[in-house]
Amino acid sequence: MTDVFEHAPQVWNAAQLRDALKDLPDDAPIHIGMAGDPGDFDGYRPGVLVDAHQVENWWPATNAAPERTETEKALTLFADWE
């Protein structure tokens, strides 16, 4: 019998990120470890934070769902190879 792996990452909010950064000096670089496979950080690919953009997400209609009327303000962080 094969175990089923349910991949449901918990997306951080701004308060969690602020809390994680609170004790870092202002000139500390931000490194990012991208999972090699869903949920697998043992073989992560290293990267560095290079940019950030405030975005407003919206969800257009699909074959399975109508267009959603709400929007969501978010921050997209961009990483590049180390």
C-alpha positions in Angstrom: 0.0 0.0 0.0 1.3 3.4 -0.9 1.1 6.3 1.6 -0.5 9.4 0.2 1.4 12.6 0.8 -0.9 15.6 1.2 1.0 18.7 0.3 -0.6 21.7 2.1 2.1 24.3 2.9 1.1 27.0 5.4 1.6 30.3 3.6 3.1 32.9 6.0 1.5 36.2 6.6 3.3 39.6 7.0 3.3 39.3 10.8 5.1 36.0 10.7 7.7 37.4 8.4 8.2 40.5 10.5 8.6 38.3 13.6 11.2 36.1 11.9 13.2 39.2 10.8 13.0 41.3 13.9 16.4 40.4 15.3 18.4 40.5 12.1 20.7 43.4 11.4 19.6 45.6 8.5 22.4 44.5 6.3 21.8 40.8 6.7 21.2 39.0 3.3 18.1 36.9 3.0 18.7 33.4 1.8 15.9 31.2 0.5 15.8 27.4 0.4 13.4 26.1 -2.4 12.2 22.6 -1.8 13.7 20.1 -4.3 10.3 18.4 -4.4 7.0 19.3 -2.6 7.7 19.4 1.1 11.3 18.1 0.7 13.8 20.5 2.2 16.6 18.0 2.6 17.5 18.5 -1.0 16.6 22.2 -1.3 18.0 24.5 -3.9 19.7 27.7 -2.4 18.7 31.1 -3.6 18.9 34.7 -2.4 16.2 37.4 -2.2 16.7 39.9 -5.0 13.4 41.9 -5.2 9.9 42.3 -3.9 6.7 43.6 -5.4 3.4 44.5 -3.9 0.7 42.8 -5.9 -3.1 42.5 -5.9 -4.2 38.9 -6.7 -7.5 38.3 -8.4 -9.1 35.1 -9.7 -10.6 35.0 -13.2 -13.4 32.6 -14.2 -12.4 29.0 -15.1 -14.3 26.0 -16.5 -14.9 24.9 -12.9 -15.5 28.2 -11.1 -16.9 31.7 -11.8 -14.7 34.8 -11.5 -14.2 35.7 -7.8 -15.1 39.3 -7.0 -12.7 39.7 -4.0 -9.0 40.6 -4.4 -6.1 40.0 -2.1 -3.2 42.4 -1.5 0.1 40.5 -1.1 3.8 40.7 -1.4 5.7 38.6 -3.9 9.4 38.0 -3.1 11.7 37.2 -5.9 14.7 34.9 -5.5 17.6 34.1 -7.8 20.4 31.5 -7.8 22.9 32.2 -5.1 
